[in-house]
Amino acid sequence: MFPGTGTGASLGTSVQIGTGWNPYTFAGIGDFNGDGNPDVIVRDDTTRILWLYPRSTTVFSTRQQIGAGW
């Protein structure tokens, strides 16, 4: 992940956010749950399930299914 710096002109230093993302297509990165932290939405290419990976200030929480048939 390349976090934003808040300036709109550059990105921060890259941070490894996990492994095993191969079966996923990234659908979006942003604050989807309104807590002020960037979250990740992915689609499982095998099951076509849409997952939200909410992030706290430092770690990702347990994923949540937010859709199916994608």
CHARMM-style PDB file with segment names, atoms N, HN, CA, C and O in Angstrom:
ATOM      1  N   MET     1       0.860  -1.162   0.000  1.00  0.00      PROA
ATOM      2  CA  MET     1       0.000   0.000   0.000  1.00  0.00      PROA
ATOM      3  C   MET     1       0.904   1.220   0.000  1.00  0.00      PROA
ATOM      4  O   MET     1       1.931   1.250   0.678  1.00  0.00      PROA
ATOM      5  N   PHE     2       0.507   2.227  -0.770  1.00  0.00      PROA
ATOM      6  HN  PHE     2      -0.327   2.203  -1.321  1.00  0.00      PROA
ATOM      7  CA  PHE     2       1.183   3.510  -0.772  1.00  0.00      PROA
ATOM      8  C   PHE     2       0.225   4.521  -0.159  1.00  0.00      PROA
ATOM      9  O   PHE     2      -0.666   5.013  -0.852  1.00  0.00      PROA
ATOM     10  N   PRO     3       0.384   4.847   1.123  1.00  0.00      PROA
ATOM     11  CA  PRO     3      -0.555   5.755   1.777  1.00  0.00      PROA
ATOM     12  C   PRO     3      -0.429   7.178   1.244  1.00  0.00      PROA
ATOM     13  O   PRO     3       0.643   7.608   0.818  1.00  0.00      PROA
ATOM     14  N   GLY     4      -1.543   7.894   1.277  1.00  0.00      PROA
ATOM     15  HN  GLY     4      -2.414   7.545   1.623  1.00  0.00      PROA
ATOM     16  CA  GLY     4      -1.514   9.302   0.897  1.00  0.00      PROA
ATOM     17  C   GLY     4      -0.806  10.122   1.957  1.00  0.00      PROA
ATOM     18  O   GLY     4      -0.703   9.709   3.113  1.00  0.00      PROA
ATOM     19  N   THR     5      -0.320  11.285   1.556  1.00  0.00      PROA
ATOM     20  HN  THR     5      -0.403  11.620   0.618  1.00  0.00      PROA
ATOM     21  CA  THR     5       0.372  12.169   2.495  1.00  0.00      PROA
ATOM     22  C   THR     5      -0.503  13.334   2.940  1.00  0.00      PROA
ATOM     23  O   THR     5      -0.114  14.120   3.803  1.00  0.00      PROA
ATOM     24  N   GLY     6      -1.684  13.437   2.343  1.00  0.00      PROA
ATOM     25  HN  GLY     6      -1.999  12.799   1.642  1.00  0.00      PROA
ATOM     26  CA  GLY     6      -2.572  14.541   2.680  1.00  0.00      PROA
ATOM     27  C   GLY     6      -2.351  15.777   1.842  1.00  0.00      PROA
ATOM     28  O   GLY     6      -3.096  16.749   1.969  1.00  0.00      PROA
ATOM     29  N   THR     7      -1.339  15.763   0.985  1.00  0.00      PROA
ATOM     30  HN  THR     7      -0.734  14.974   0.882  1.00  0.00      PROA
ATOM     31  CA  THR     7      -1.053  16.932   0.164  1.00  0.00      PROA
ATOM     32  C   THR     7      -1.705  16.842  -1.206  1.00  0.00      PROA
ATOM     33  O   THR     7      -1.840  17.849  -1.900  1.00  0.00      PROA
ATOM     34  N   GLY     8      -2.109  15.642  -1.595  1.00  0.00      PROA
ATOM     35  HN  GLY     8      -2.000  14.824  -1.031  1.00  0.00      PROA
ATOM     36  CA  GLY     8      -2.694  15.452  -2.914  1.00  0.00      PROA
ATOM     37  C   GLY     8      -1.667  15.409  -4.022  1.00  0.00      PROA
ATOM     38  O   GLY     8      -2.017  15.201  -5.184  1.00  0.00      PROA
ATOM     39  N   ALA     9      -0.402  15.602  -3.682  1.00  0.00      PROA
ATOM     40  HN  ALA     9      -0.118  15.771  -2.738  1.00  0.00      PROA
ATOM     41  CA  ALA     9       0.633  15.662  -4.700  1.00  0.00      PROA
ATOM     42  C   ALA     9       1.593  14.489  -4.661  1.00  0.00      PROA
ATOM     43  O   ALA     9       2.338  14.272  -5.616  1.00  0.00      PROA
ATOM     44  N   SER    10       1.592  13.731  -3.579  1.00  0.00      PROA
ATOM     45  HN  SER    10       0.987  13.907  -2.802  1.00  0.00      PROA
ATOM     46  CA  SER    10       2.562  12.644  -3.482  1.00  0.00      PROA
ATOM     47  C   SER    10       2.009  11.518  -2.618  1.00  0.00      PROA
ATOM     48  O   SER    10       0.979  11.662  -1.959  1.00  0.00      PROA
ATOM     49  N   LEU    11       2.713  10.404  -2.638  1.00  0.00      PROA
ATOM     50  HN  LEU    11       3.549  10.287  -3.173  1.00  0.00      PROA
ATOM     51  CA  LEU    11       2.350   9.252  -1.826  1.00  0.00      PROA
ATOM     52  C   LEU    11       3.418   9.018  -0.774  1.00  0.00      PROA
ATOM     53  O   LEU    11       4.580   9.383  -0.956  1.00  0.00      PROA
ATOM     54  N   GLY    12       3.009   8.402   0.334  1.00  0.00      PROA
ATOM     55  HN  GLY    12       2.066   8.105   0.482  1.00  0.00      PROA
ATOM     56  CA  GLY    12       3.951   8.070   1.387  1.00  0.00      PROA
ATOM     57  C   GLY    12       4.764   6.837   1.041  1.00  0.00      PROA
ATOM     58  O   GLY    12       4.636   6.277  -0.048  1.00  0.00      PROA
ATOM     59  N   THR    13       5.584   6.430   1.963  1.00  0.00      PROA
ATOM     60  HN  THR    13       5.687   6.885   2.847  1.00  0.00      PROA
ATOM     61  CA  THR    13       6.419   5.244   1.804  1.00  0.00      PROA
ATOM     62  C   THR    13       5.555   3.992   1.773  1.00  0.00      PROA
ATOM     63  O   THR    13       4.601   3.879   2.543  1.00  0.00      PROA
ATOM     64  N   SER    14       5.880   3.049   0.890  1.00  0.00      PROA
ATOM     65  HN  SER    14       6.655   3.141   0.265  1.00  0.00      PROA
ATOM     66  CA  SER    14       5.078   1.829   0.761  1.00  0.00      PROA
ATOM     67  C   SER    14       5.129   1.001   2.038  1.00  0.00      PROA
ATOM     68  O   SER    14       6.140   0.966   2.741  1.00  0.00      PROA
ATOM     69  N   VAL    15       4.006   0.330   2.322  1.00  0.00      PROA
ATOM     70  HN  VAL    15       3.185   0.358   1.752  1.00  0.00      PROA
ATOM     71  CA  VAL    15       3.873  -0.513   3.501  1.00  0.00      PROA
ATOM     72  C   VAL    15       3.250  -1.834   3.062  1.00  0.00      PROA
ATOM     73  O   VAL    15       2.218  -1.827   2.391  1.00  0.00      PROA
ATOM     74  N   GLN    16       3.858  -2.979   3.430  1.00  0.00      PROA
ATOM     75  HN  GLN    16       4.696  -2.984   3.975  1.00  0.00      PROA
ATOM     76  CA  GLN    16       3.261  -4.270   3.101  1.00  0.00      PROA
ATOM     77  C   GLN    16       2.063  -4.478   3.999  1.00  0.00      PROA
ATOM     78  O   GLN    16       2.179  -4.403   5.223  1.00  0.00      PROA
ATOM     79  N   ILE    17       0.897  -4.741   3.396  1.00  0.00      PROA
ATOM     80  HN  ILE    17       0.802  -4.801   2.403  1.00  0.00      PROA
ATOM     81  CA  ILE    17      -0.323  -4.897   4.178  1.00  0.00      PROA
ATOM     82  C   ILE    17      -0.782  -6.345   4.255  1.00  0.00      PROA
ATOM     83  O   ILE    17      -1.840  -6.624   4.818  1.00  0.00      PROA
ATOM     84  N   GLY    18      -0.023  -7.253   3.710  1.00  0.00      PROA
ATOM     85  HN  GLY    18       0.837  -7.026   3.252  1.00  0.00      PROA
ATOM     86  CA  GLY    18      -0.387  -8.658   3.807  1.00  0.00      PROA
ATOM     87  C   GLY    18       0.145  -9.458   2.643  1.00  0.00      PROA
ATOM     88  O   GLY    18       0.798  -8.935   1.740  1.00  0.00      PROA
ATOM     89  N   THR    19      -0.153 -10.740   2.690  1.00  0.00      PROA
ATOM     90  HN  THR    19      -0.684 -11.165   3.423  1.00  0.00      PROA
ATOM     91  CA  THR    19       0.222 -11.646   1.611  1.00  0.00      PROA
ATOM     92  C   THR    19      -1.000 -12.486   1.259  1.00  0.00      PROA
ATOM     93  O   THR    19      -1.987 -12.487   1.994  1.00  0.00      PROA
ATOM     94  N   GLY    20      -0.940 -13.187   0.159  1.00  0.00      PROA
ATOM     95  HN  GLY    20      -0.138 -13.187  -0.439  1.00  0.00      PROA
ATOM     96  CA  GLY    20      -2.044 -14.053  -0.238  1.00  0.00      PROA
ATOM     97  C   GLY    20      -3.175 -13.337  -0.953  1.00  0.00      PROA
ATOM     98  O   GLY    20      -4.307 -13.821  -0.944  1.00  0.00      PROA
ATOM     99  N   TRP    21      -2.896 -12.194  -1.573  1.00  0.00      PROA
ATOM    100  HN  TRP    21      -1.976 -11.802  -1.580  1.00  0.00      PROA
ATOM    101  CA  TRP    21      -3.926 -11.411  -2.263  1.00  0.00      PROA
ATOM    102  C   TRP    21      -4.165 -11.896  -3.687  1.00  0.00      PROA
ATOM    103  O   TRP    21      -4.999 -11.318  -4.384  1.00  0.00      PROA
ATOM    104  N   ASN    22      -3.466 -12.935  -4.148  1.00  0.00      PROA
ATOM    105  HN  ASN    22      -2.789 -13.404  -3.581  1.00  0.00      PROA
ATOM    106  CA  ASN    22      -3.555 -13.380  -5.543  1.00  0.00      PROA
ATOM    107  C   ASN    22      -4.960 -13.677  -6.044  1.00  0.00      PROA
ATOM    108  O   ASN    22      -5.244 -13.364  -7.200  1.00  0.00      PROA
ATOM    109  N   PRO    23      -5.871 -14.268  -5.243  1.00  0.00      PROA
ATOM    110  CA  PRO    23      -7.195 -14.570  -5.804  1.00  0.00      PROA
ATOM    111  C   PRO    23      -8.134 -13.360  -5.847  1.00  0.00      PROA
ATOM    112  O   PRO    23      -9.314 -13.511  -6.163  1.00  0.00      PROA
ATOM    113  N   TYR    24      -7.630 -12.174  -5.537  1.00  0.00      PROA
ATOM    114  HN  TYR    24      -6.671 -12.052  -5.280  1.00  0.00      PROA
ATOM    115  CA  TYR    24      -8.497 -11.000  -5.429  1.00  0.00      PROA
ATOM    116  C   TYR    24      -8.232  -9.971  -6.521  1.00  0.00      PROA
ATOM    117  O   TYR    24      -7.111  -9.816  -7.004  1.00  0.00      PROA
ATOM    118  N   THR    25      -9.294  -9.278  -6.890  1.00  0.00      PROA
ATOM    119  HN  THR    25     -10.206  -9.404  -6.498  1.00  0.00      PROA
ATOM    120  CA  THR    25      -9.200  -8.073  -7.697  1.00  0.00      PROA
ATOM    121  C   THR    25      -9.540  -6.915  -6.772  1.00  0.00      PROA
ATOM    122  O   THR    25     -10.582  -6.932  -6.117  1.00  0.00      PROA
ATOM    123  N   PHE    26      -8.692  -5.930  -6.713  1.00  0.00      PROA
ATOM    124  HN  PHE    26      -7.845  -5.916  -7.245  1.00  0.00      PROA
ATOM    125  CA  PHE    26      -8.949  -4.788  -5.843  1.00  0.00      PROA
ATOM    126  C   PHE    26     -10.017  -3.913  -6.469  1.00  0.00      PROA
ATOM    127  O   PHE    26      -9.900  -3.497  -7.621  1.00  0.00      PROA
ATOM    128  N   ALA    27     -11.064  -3.637  -5.694  1.00  0.00      PROA
ATOM    129  HN  ALA    27     -11.159  -3.975  -4.758  1.00  0.00      PROA
ATOM    130  CA  ALA    27     -12.187  -2.852  -6.189  1.00  0.00      PROA
ATOM    131  C   ALA    27     -12.140  -1.423  -5.680  1.00  0.00      PROA
ATOM    132  O   ALA    27     -12.771  -0.543  -6.265  1.00  0.00      PROA
ATOM    133  N   GLY    28     -11.412  -1.173  -4.613  1.00  0.00      PROA
ATOM    134  HN  GLY    28     -10.899  -1.887  -4.137  1.00  0.00      PROA
ATOM    135  CA  GLY    28     -11.341   0.192  -4.114  1.00  0.00      PROA
ATOM    136  C   GLY    28     -10.549   0.301  -2.838  1.00  0.00      PROA
ATOM    137  O   GLY    28     -10.476  -0.631  -2.038  1.00  0.00      PROA
ATOM    138  N   ILE    29      -9.958   1.462  -2.669  1.00  0.00      PROA
ATOM    139  HN  ILE    29     -10.016   2.220  -3.319  1.00  0.00      PROA
ATOM    140  CA  ILE    29      -9.242   1.775  -1.444  1.00  0.00      PROA
ATOM    141  C   ILE    29      -9.686   3.165  -1.027  1.00  0.00      PROA
ATOM    142  O   ILE    29      -9.648   4.105  -1.821  1.00  0.00      PROA
ATOM    143  N   GLY    30     -10.101   3.285   0.202  1.00  0.00      PROA
ATOM    144  HN  GLY    30     -10.131   2.521   0.847  1.00  0.00      PROA
ATOM    145  CA  GLY    30     -10.578   4.559   0.734  1.00  0.00      PROA
ATOM    146  C   GLY    30     -11.253   4.308   2.068  1.00  0.00      PROA
ATOM    147  O   GLY    30     -11.263   3.179   2.559  1.00  0.00      PROA
ATOM    148  N   ASP    31     -11.809   5.334   2.648  1.00  0.00      PROA
ATOM    149  HN  ASP    31     -11.801   6.251   2.249  1.00  0.00      PROA
ATOM    150  CA  ASP    31     -12.485   5.195   3.941  1.00  0.00      PROA
ATOM    151  C   ASP    31     -13.948   4.838   3.704  1.00  0.00      PROA
ATOM    152  O   ASP    31     -14.806   5.718   3.633  1.00  0.00      PROA
ATOM    153  N   PHE    32     -14.223   3.554   3.583  1.00  0.00      PROA
ATOM    154  HN  PHE    32     -13.526   2.839   3.641  1.00  0.00      PROA
ATOM    155  CA  PHE    32     -15.568   3.102   3.253  1.00  0.00      PROA
ATOM    156  C   PHE    32     -16.500   3.012   4.448  1.00  0.00      PROA
ATOM    157  O   PHE    32     -17.718   3.081   4.285  1.00  0.00      PROA
ATOM    158  N   ASN    33     -15.949   2.857   5.651  1.00  0.00      PROA
ATOM    159  HN  ASN    33     -14.959   2.801   5.784  1.00  0.00      PROA
ATOM    160  CA  ASN    33     -16.819   2.717   6.823  1.00  0.00      PROA
ATOM    161  C   ASN    33     -16.895   3.989   7.664  1.00  0.00      PROA
ATOM    162  O   ASN    33     -17.519   3.983   8.726  1.00  0.00      PROA
ATOM    163  N   GLY    34     -16.278   5.071   7.216  1.00  0.00      PROA
ATOM    164  HN  GLY    34     -15.771   5.075   6.354  1.00  0.00      PROA
ATOM    165  CA  GLY    34     -16.426   6.370   7.859  1.00  0.00      PROA
ATOM    166  C   GLY    34     -15.672   6.570   9.155  1.00  0.00      PROA
ATOM    167  O   GLY    34     -16.001   7.477   9.920  1.00  0.00      PROA
ATOM    168  N   ASP    35     -14.649   5.732   9.430  1.00  0.00      PROA
ATOM    169  HN  ASP    35     -14.382   4.995   8.808  1.00  0.00      PROA
ATOM    170  CA  ASP    35     -13.915   5.893  10.686  1.00  0.00      PROA
ATOM    171  C   ASP    35     -12.641   6.720  10.547  1.00  0.00      PROA
ATOM    172  O   ASP    35     -11.889   6.869  11.510  1.00  0.00      PROA
ATOM    173  N   GLY    36     -12.398   7.256   9.360  1.00  0.00      PROA
ATOM    174  HN  GLY    36     -13.009   7.135   8.577  1.00  0.00      PROA
ATOM    175  CA  GLY    36     -11.225   8.095   9.149  1.00  0.00      PROA
ATOM    176  C   GLY    36      -9.969   7.342   8.748  1.00  0.00      PROA
ATOM    177  O   GLY    36      -8.913   7.954   8.589  1.00  0.00      PROA
ATOM    178  N   ASN    37     -10.056   6.026   8.581  1.00  0.00      PROA
ATOM    179  HN  ASN    37     -10.914   5.528   8.710  1.00  0.00      PROA
ATOM    180  CA  ASN    37      -8.903   5.211   8.186  1.00  0.00      PROA
ATOM    181  C   ASN    37      -9.163   4.555   6.834  1.00  0.00      PROA
ATOM    182  O   ASN    37     -10.302   4.199   6.530  1.00  0.00      PROA
ATOM    183  N   PRO    38      -8.118   4.392   6.015  1.00  0.00      PROA
ATOM    184  CA  PRO    38      -8.310   3.785   4.696  1.00  0.00      PROA
ATOM    185  C   PRO    38      -8.626   2.294   4.802  1.00  0.00      PROA
ATOM    186  O   PRO    38      -7.941   1.557   5.510  1.00  0.00      PROA
ATOM    187  N   ASP    39      -9.651   1.864   4.105  1.00  0.00      PROA
ATOM    188  HN  ASP    39     -10.208   2.464   3.530  1.00  0.00      PROA
ATOM    189  CA  ASP    39     -10.070   0.465   4.055  1.00  0.00      PROA
ATOM    190  C   ASP    39      -9.790  -0.074   2.659  1.00  0.00      PROA
ATOM    191  O   ASP    39      -9.438   0.682   1.754  1.00  0.00      PROA
ATOM    192  N   VAL    40      -9.945  -1.369   2.489  1.00  0.00      PROA
ATOM    193  HN  VAL    40     -10.230  -1.983   3.224  1.00  0.00      PROA
ATOM    194  CA  VAL    40      -9.743  -1.996   1.186  1.00  0.00      PROA
ATOM    195  C   VAL    40     -10.970  -2.840   0.859  1.00  0.00      PROA
ATOM    196  O   VAL    40     -11.467  -3.584   1.706  1.00  0.00      PROA
ATOM    197  N   ILE    41     -11.453  -2.719  -0.373  1.00  0.00      PROA
ATOM    198  HN  ILE    41     -11.050  -2.115  -1.060  1.00  0.00      PROA
ATOM    199  CA  ILE    41     -12.529  -3.588  -0.865  1.00  0.00      PROA
ATOM    200  C   ILE    41     -11.950  -4.428  -1.990  1.00  0.00      PROA
ATOM    201  O   ILE    41     -11.319  -3.908  -2.911  1.00  0.00      PROA
ATOM    202  N   VAL    42     -12.176  -5.751  -1.903  1.00  0.00      PROA
ATOM    203  HN  VAL    42     -12.689  -6.173  -1.156  1.00  0.00      PROA
ATOM    204  CA  VAL    42     -11.681  -6.672  -2.918  1.00  0.00      PROA
ATOM    205  C   VAL    42     -12.793  -7.612  -3.355  1.00  0.00      PROA
ATOM    206  O   VAL    42     -13.748  -7.863  -2.621  1.00  0.00      PROA
ATOM    207  N   ARG    43     -12.642  -8.123  -4.570  1.00  0.00      PROA
ATOM    208  HN  ARG    43     -11.865  -7.918  -5.166  1.00  0.00      PROA
ATOM    209  CA  ARG    43     -13.543  -9.160  -5.077  1.00  0.00      PROA
ATOM    210  C   ARG    43     -12.750 -10.446  -5.192  1.00  0.00      PROA
ATOM    211  O   ARG    43     -11.683 -10.480  -5.806  1.00  0.00      PROA
ATOM    212  N   ASP    44     -13.286 -11.515  -4.590  1.00  0.00      PROA
ATOM    213  HN  ASP    44     -14.153 -11.487  -4.092  1.00  0.00      PROA
ATOM    214  CA  ASP    44     -12.682 -12.837  -4.732  1.00  0.00      PROA
ATOM    215  C   ASP    44     -13.025 -13.328  -6.131  1.00  0.00      PROA
ATOM    216  O   ASP    44     -14.198 -13.526  -6.450  1.00  0.00      PROA
ATOM    217  N   ASP    45     -12.012 -13.525  -6.966  1.00  0.00      PROA
ATOM    218  HN  ASP    45     -11.060 -13.364  -6.707  1.00  0.00      PROA
ATOM    219  CA  ASP    45     -12.233 -13.899  -8.362  1.00  0.00      PROA
ATOM    220  C   ASP    45     -12.815 -15.292  -8.523  1.00  0.00      PROA
ATOM    221  O   ASP    45     -13.392 -15.595  -9.567  1.00  0.00      PROA
ATOM    222  N   THR    46     -12.679 -16.150  -7.515  1.00  0.00      PROA
ATOM    223  HN  THR    46     -12.210 -15.903  -6.667  1.00  0.00      PROA
ATOM    224  CA  THR    46     -13.214 -17.504  -7.578  1.00  0.00      PROA
ATOM    225  C   THR    46     -14.675 -17.550  -7.146  1.00  0.00      PROA
ATOM    226  O   THR    46     -15.511 -18.125  -7.842  1.00  0.00      PROA
ATOM    227  N   THR    47     -14.983 -16.947  -6.003  1.00  0.00      PROA
ATOM    228  HN  THR    47     -14.304 -16.480  -5.438  1.00  0.00      PROA
ATOM    229  CA  THR    47     -16.341 -17.023  -5.446  1.00  0.00      PROA
ATOM    230  C   THR    47     -17.214 -15.838  -5.834  1.00  0.00      PROA
ATOM    231  O   THR    47     -18.430 -15.881  -5.648  1.00  0.00      PROA
ATOM    232  N   ARG    48     -16.609 -14.779  -6.371  1.00  0.00      PROA
ATOM    233  HN  ARG    48     -15.621 -14.745  -6.522  1.00  0.00      PROA
ATOM    234  CA  ARG    48     -17.292 -13.541  -6.758  1.00  0.00      PROA
ATOM    235  C   ARG    48     -17.924 -12.828  -5.561  1.00  0.00      PROA
ATOM    236  O   ARG    48     -18.916 -12.113  -5.703  1.00  0.00      PROA
ATOM    237  N   ILE    49     -17.339 -13.033  -4.388  1.00  0.00      PROA
ATOM    238  HN  ILE    49     -16.533 -13.614  -4.272  1.00  0.00      PROA
ATOM    239  CA  ILE    49     -17.787 -12.350  -3.172  1.00  0.00      PROA
ATOM    240  C   ILE    49     -16.997 -11.060  -3.020  1.00  0.00      PROA
ATOM    241  O   ILE    49     -15.792 -11.024  -3.269  1.00  0.00      PROA
ATOM    242  N   LEU    50     -17.684 -10.006  -2.610  1.00  0.00      PROA
ATOM    243  HN  LEU    50     -18.663 -10.035  -2.408  1.00  0.00      PROA
ATOM    244  CA  LEU    50     -17.064  -8.717  -2.357  1.00  0.00      PROA
ATOM    245  C   LEU    50     -16.786  -8.602  -0.866  1.00  0.00      PROA
ATOM    246  O   LEU    50     -17.685  -8.782  -0.044  1.00  0.00      PROA
ATOM    247  N   TRP    51     -15.534  -8.300  -0.517  1.00  0.00      PROA
ATOM    248  HN  TRP    51     -14.804  -8.154  -1.185  1.00  0.00      PROA
ATOM    249  CA  TRP    51     -15.110  -8.224   0.874  1.00  0.00      PROA
ATOM    250  C   TRP    51     -14.625  -6.822   1.227  1.00  0.00      PROA
ATOM    251  O   TRP    51     -13.958  -6.163   0.430  1.00  0.00      PROA
ATOM    252  N   LEU    52     -14.964  -6.386   2.413  1.00  0.00      PROA
ATOM    253  HN  LEU    52     -15.506  -6.922   3.061  1.00  0.00      PROA
ATOM    254  CA  LEU    52     -14.419  -5.157   2.988  1.00  0.00      PROA
ATOM    255  C   LEU    52     -13.384  -5.564   4.022  1.00  0.00      PROA
ATOM    256  O   LEU    52     -13.673  -6.348   4.926  1.00  0.00      PROA
ATOM    257  N   TYR    53     -12.176  -5.030   3.886  1.00  0.00      PROA
ATOM    258  HN  TYR    53     -11.941  -4.393   3.152  1.00  0.00      PROA
ATOM    259  CA  TYR    53     -11.133  -5.194   4.891  1.00  0.00      PROA
ATOM    260  C   TYR    53     -10.997  -3.856   5.603  1.00  0.00      PROA
ATOM    261  O   TYR    53     -10.253  -2.988   5.146  1.00  0.00      PROA
ATOM    262  N   PRO    54     -11.712  -3.674   6.731  1.00  0.00      PROA
ATOM    263  CA  PRO    54     -11.622  -2.406   7.453  1.00  0.00      PROA
ATOM    264  C   PRO    54     -10.274  -2.279   8.149  1.00  0.00      PROA
ATOM    265  O   PRO    54      -9.698  -3.270   8.599  1.00  0.00      PROA
ATOM    266  N   ARG    55      -9.784  -1.063   8.231  1.00  0.00      PROA
ATOM    267  HN  ARG    55     -10.252  -0.258   7.865  1.00  0.00      PROA
ATOM    268  CA  ARG    55      -8.471  -0.840   8.839  1.00  0.00      PROA
ATOM    269  C   ARG    55      -8.629   0.107  10.018  1.00  0.00      PROA
ATOM    270  O   ARG    55      -9.322   1.121   9.938  1.00  0.00      PROA
ATOM    271  N   SER    56      -7.972  -0.246  11.107  1.00  0.00      PROA
ATOM    272  HN  SER    56      -7.409  -1.069  11.172  1.00  0.00      PROA
ATOM    273  CA  SER    56      -7.877   0.693  12.224  1.00  0.00      PROA
ATOM    274  C   SER    56      -6.676   1.578  11.930  1.00  0.00      PROA
ATOM    275  O   SER    56      -6.222   1.624  10.786  1.00  0.00      PROA
ATOM    276  N   THR    57      -6.164   2.258  12.894  1.00  0.00      PROA
ATOM    277  HN  THR    57      -6.532   2.220  13.823  1.00  0.00      PROA
ATOM    278  CA  THR    57      -5.032   3.143  12.632  1.00  0.00      PROA
ATOM    279  C   THR    57      -3.765   2.397  12.239  1.00  0.00      PROA
ATOM    280  O   THR    57      -2.896   2.961  11.574  1.00  0.00      PROA
ATOM    281  N   THR    58      -3.649   1.111  12.648  1.00  0.00      PROA
ATOM    282  HN  THR    58      -4.355   0.653  13.188  1.00  0.00      PROA
ATOM    283  CA  THR    58      -2.403   0.395  12.362  1.00  0.00      PROA
ATOM    284  C   THR    58      -2.576  -0.973  11.715  1.00  0.00      PROA
ATOM    285  O   THR    58      -1.651  -1.444  11.054  1.00  0.00      PROA
ATOM    286  N   VAL    59      -3.722  -1.629  11.878  1.00  0.00      PROA
ATOM    287  HN  VAL    59      -4.473  -1.246  12.415  1.00  0.00      PROA
ATOM    288  CA  VAL    59      -3.887  -2.993  11.360  1.00  0.00      PROA
ATOM    289  C   VAL    59      -5.247  -3.155  10.701  1.00  0.00      PROA
ATOM    290  O   VAL    59      -6.166  -2.372  10.941  1.00  0.00      PROA
ATOM    291  N   PHE    60      -5.363  -4.192   9.861  1.00  0.00      PROA
ATOM    292  HN  PHE    60      -4.616  -4.829   9.667  1.00  0.00      PROA
ATOM    293  CA  PHE    60      -6.646  -4.519   9.263  1.00  0.00      PROA
ATOM    294  C   PHE    60      -7.436  -5.403  10.208  1.00  0.00      PROA
ATOM    295  O   PHE    60      -6.880  -6.311  10.827  1.00  0.00      PROA
ATOM    296  N   SER    61      -8.723  -5.144  10.322  1.00  0.00      PROA
ATOM    297  HN  SER    61      -9.175  -4.407   9.820  1.00  0.00      PROA
ATOM    298  CA  SER    61      -9.612  -5.961  11.146  1.00  0.00      PROA
ATOM    299  C   SER    61     -10.110  -7.138  10.324  1.00  0.00      PROA
ATOM    300  O   SER    61      -9.772  -7.263   9.147  1.00  0.00      PROA
ATOM    301  N   THR    62     -10.905  -7.995  10.934  1.00  0.00      PROA
ATOM    302  HN  THR    62     -11.178  -7.893  11.891  1.00  0.00      PROA
ATOM    303  CA  THR    62     -11.488  -9.143  10.251  1.00  0.00      PROA
ATOM    304  C   THR    62     -12.315  -8.681   9.059  1.00  0.00      PROA
ATOM    305  O   THR    62     -13.092  -7.733   9.168  1.00  0.00      PROA
ATOM    306  N   ARG    63     -12.153  -9.339   7.939  1.00  0.00      PROA
ATOM    307  HN  ARG    63     -11.522 -10.109   7.850  1.00  0.00      PROA
ATOM    308  CA  ARG    63     -12.893  -8.952   6.733  1.00  0.00      PROA
ATOM    309  C   ARG    63     -14.390  -9.151   6.941  1.00  0.00      PROA
ATOM    310  O   ARG    63     -14.825  -9.964   7.757  1.00  0.00      PROA
ATOM    311  N   GLN    64     -15.160  -8.383   6.181  1.00  0.00      PROA
ATOM    312  HN  GLN    64     -14.807  -7.723   5.518  1.00  0.00      PROA
ATOM    313  CA  GLN    64     -16.615  -8.452   6.247  1.00  0.00      PROA
ATOM    314  C   GLN    64     -17.165  -8.613   4.832  1.00  0.00      PROA
ATOM    315  O   GLN    64     -16.790  -7.861   3.932  1.00  0.00      PROA
ATOM    316  N   GLN    65     -18.050  -9.589   4.631  1.00  0.00      PROA
ATOM    317  HN  GLN    65     -18.355 -10.199   5.363  1.00  0.00      PROA
ATOM    318  CA  GLN    65     -18.670  -9.760   3.333  1.00  0.00      PROA
ATOM    319  C   GLN    65     -19.672  -8.631   3.122  1.00  0.00      PROA
ATOM    320  O   GLN    65     -20.531  -8.387   3.969  1.00  0.00      PROA
ATOM    321  N   ILE    66     -19.558  -7.944   1.988  1.00  0.00      PROA
ATOM    322  HN  ILE    66     -18.860  -8.142   1.299  1.00  0.00      PROA
ATOM    323  CA  ILE    66     -20.468  -6.835   1.703  1.00  0.00      PROA
ATOM    324  C   ILE    66     -21.220  -7.022   0.394  1.00  0.00      PROA
ATOM    325  O   ILE    66     -22.001  -6.156  -0.001  1.00  0.00      PROA
ATOM    326  N   GLY    67     -20.994  -8.147  -0.285  1.00  0.00      PROA
ATOM    327  HN  GLY    67     -20.360  -8.851   0.036  1.00  0.00      PROA
ATOM    328  CA  GLY    67     -21.724  -8.393  -1.528  1.00  0.00      PROA
ATOM    329  C   GLY    67     -21.412  -9.765  -2.088  1.00  0.00      PROA
ATOM    330  O   GLY    67     -20.453 -10.415  -1.673  1.00  0.00      PROA
ATOM    331  N   ALA    68     -22.234 -10.202  -3.040  1.00  0.00      PROA
ATOM    332  HN  ALA    68     -23.014  -9.674  -3.377  1.00  0.00      PROA
ATOM    333  CA  ALA    68     -22.031 -11.481  -3.714  1.00  0.00      PROA
ATOM    334  C   ALA    68     -22.438 -11.345  -5.176  1.00  0.00      PROA
ATOM    335  O   ALA    68     -23.208 -10.454  -5.533  1.00  0.00      PROA
ATOM    336  N   GLY    69     -21.928 -12.215  -6.003  1.00  0.00      PROA
ATOM    337  HN  GLY    69     -21.302 -12.939  -5.713  1.00  0.00      PROA
ATOM    338  CA  GLY    69     -22.277 -12.197  -7.412  1.00  0.00      PROA
ATOM    339  C   GLY    69     -21.549 -11.142  -8.223  1.00  0.00      PROA
ATOM    340  O   GLY    69     -22.003 -10.783  -9.310  1.00  0.00      PROA
ATOM    341  N   TRP    70     -20.447 -10.643  -7.729  1.00  0.00      PROA
ATOM    342  HN  TRP    70     -20.079 -10.934  -6.846  1.00  0.00      PROA
ATOM    343  CA  TRP    70     -19.678  -9.622  -8.435  1.00  0.00      PROA
ATOM    344  C   TRP    70     -18.710 -10.276  -9.387  1.00  0.00      PROA
ATOM    345  OT1 TRP    70     -17.965  -9.585 -10.081  1.00  0.00      PROA
TER     346      TRP     70
END
